[in-house]
Amino acid sequence: MAAQLVAAAILFQTLFFKFSAAPESVYIFTTLGIEPWGRLGSAVAELIAVILLLWPRFAALGALLGLGMMSGAILSHLTKLGIVVQDNGGTLFWP
């Protein structure tokens, strides 16, 4: 259960920035060529993953969804965005 809470917290913290169109989020998804629908779609998918992670019956499904999303984020950073985005010191990548 502790791992579920940690994973849900990590995913949940990004929702505000994606839904509010924070400049760094807009920059990232513009660089990837999928702004605004990629940003909003990933925010909705993350919200669903958080809910599933916190619902014991569906926690495994939430974990799979979260794993897929995190894999996509890591791949995006390693191939197109880079580790450091807008001089942030890599704070989006390392967690």
C-alpha positions as CSV (number, residue, x, y, z in Angstrom):
1,M,0.0,0.0,0.0
2,A,2.9,2.4,0.7
3,A,4.2,2.0,-2.8
4,Q,0.7,2.7,-4.2
5,L,0.6,5.9,-2.2
6,V,4.0,7.1,-3.3
7,A,3.2,6.3,-7.0
8,A,-0.2,8.1,-6.7
9,A,1.4,11.1,-5.0
10,I,4.1,11.4,-7.8
11,L,1.5,11.3,-10.5
12,F,-1.0,13.5,-8.6
13,Q,1.5,16.4,-8.1
14,T,1.8,17.0,-11.9
15,L,-1.9,17.3,-12.5
16,F,-2.2,21.0,-11.4
17,F,0.6,22.0,-13.8
18,K,-0.8,20.1,-16.8
19,F,-4.5,21.2,-16.2
20,S,-3.5,24.8,-15.5
21,A,-1.3,25.1,-18.6
22,A,1.8,25.9,-16.6
23,P,4.5,27.4,-18.9
24,E,6.9,24.5,-18.4
25,S,4.2,21.9,-19.3
26,V,3.1,23.9,-22.4
27,Y,6.8,24.1,-23.4
28,I,7.3,20.3,-23.0
29,F,4.2,19.3,-25.0
30,T,4.9,22.0,-27.6
31,T,8.4,20.6,-28.1
32,L,6.9,17.1,-28.4
33,G,4.4,18.5,-31.0
34,I,1.3,17.4,-29.0
35,E,0.2,20.6,-27.3
36,P,-2.6,21.0,-26.0
37,W,-4.3,17.6,-26.5
38,G,-1.2,15.6,-25.4
39,R,-0.9,17.6,-22.2
40,L,-4.6,17.4,-21.4
41,G,-4.9,13.7,-22.4
42,S,-1.9,12.8,-20.3
43,A,-3.4,14.7,-17.4
44,V,-6.6,12.8,-17.6
45,A,-4.8,9.5,-17.9
46,E,-2.7,10.4,-14.9
47,L,-5.8,11.2,-12.9
48,I,-7.3,7.9,-13.8
49,A,-4.1,6.1,-12.8
50,V,-4.2,7.9,-9.4
51,I,-7.8,6.9,-8.8
52,L,-7.1,3.3,-9.8
53,L,-3.9,3.1,-7.7
54,L,-5.9,4.2,-4.6
55,W,-8.8,1.8,-5.3
56,P,-7.4,-1.6,-4.0
57,R,-9.5,-3.7,-6.5
58,F,-7.9,-1.9,-9.5
59,A,-4.5,-1.0,-8.1
60,A,-2.7,-3.3,-10.5
61,L,-4.4,-1.7,-13.5
62,G,-3.5,1.8,-12.2
63,A,0.1,0.6,-11.8
64,L,0.2,-0.6,-15.4
65,L,-1.2,2.6,-16.6
66,G,1.3,4.6,-14.5
67,L,4.1,2.4,-15.8
68,G,3.1,3.1,-19.4
69,M,2.9,6.8,-18.8
70,M,6.2,7.0,-16.9
71,S,7.9,4.9,-19.7
72,G,6.7,7.4,-22.2
73,A,7.9,10.3,-20.2
74,I,11.3,8.8,-19.7
75,L,11.6,8.0,-23.4
76,S,10.5,11.6,-24.3
77,H,13.2,13.0,-22.0
78,L,15.9,10.7,-23.3
79,T,15.1,11.2,-27.0
80,K,13.7,14.7,-27.6
81,L,13.4,16.8,-24.4
82,G,16.7,16.1,-22.7
83,I,17.2,15.6,-19.0
84,V,17.2,19.4,-18.2
85,V,14.2,21.3,-19.5
86,Q,14.3,25.1,-19.4
87,D,17.2,25.1,-16.9
88,N,15.3,23.2,-14.3
89,G,18.3,21.1,-13.3
90,G,16.5,17.9,-14.2
91,T,13.9,18.1,-11.5
92,L,11.2,16.7,-13.7
93,F,13.3,13.8,-14.8
94,W,14.9,12.5,-11.6
95,P,11.7,11.7,-9.5
